[in-house]
Amino acid sequence: MKKVIVISTSLRAGSNSDMLADKFIEGALQAGHEVEKISLIGKDIRFCRGCLACQKLGKCVIQDDVDAIMQKVLHADVIVWATPIYYFEMSGQMKVLIDRMNAMYTLDYQFRDVYMLTVAAEEEPEVPQRAEAGLTGWIDCFPKSRLAGTLFCGGVADPRAISGHSKLNEAYEMGLHC
């Protein structure tokens, strides 16, 4: 059994990326894994100040919701990021959270496999490439981990447009085999 943390970065409840995350979760639960979903809706996540105090303290000096999220990420076996693609990039809130988890760089971490689930209005296969590159930059700071899989669903602009899409089944399968 693995401990799986799924971070849903969309700030719209029931968003397309959130629905993709839920299908991944269904698969992971079916496989017998322990799963926790963290939605960034309502979370207080402030911008990094670049002070680098976190490198000495092992946590950020800013008092918000990031440290609690980071502790869960540190102790998980699998991390799943679910994000909408805005202007060919990950959501801003995902990027801010990644920046704020800079304190993890000097800490021991348990996760090995990282997954990325993305959705966008655009359908071209190159659409998620910059978002994936951004996440890979974070993963590269943790040499025992790897990008274990990605899933992109294009052509879903309207709320809940992903309903009935075959990519939901792929997300379930990915969760089942994470």
Buried (B, 14 or more C-beta within 10 A) or exposed (E): EBBBBBBBBBBEEEBBBBBBBBBBBBBBBEBEBEBEBBBBBEBEBEEBEEEEBBEEEBBBEBEEBBBEBBEBBBEBBBBBBBBBBEEBBBBBBBBBBBBBBBBBEEBEBBBBBBBBBBBBBBEEEEBBBBBBEBBBEBBEEBEEBBBBBBBBBBBBEEEEBBEEBEBBEBBBBBBBEB
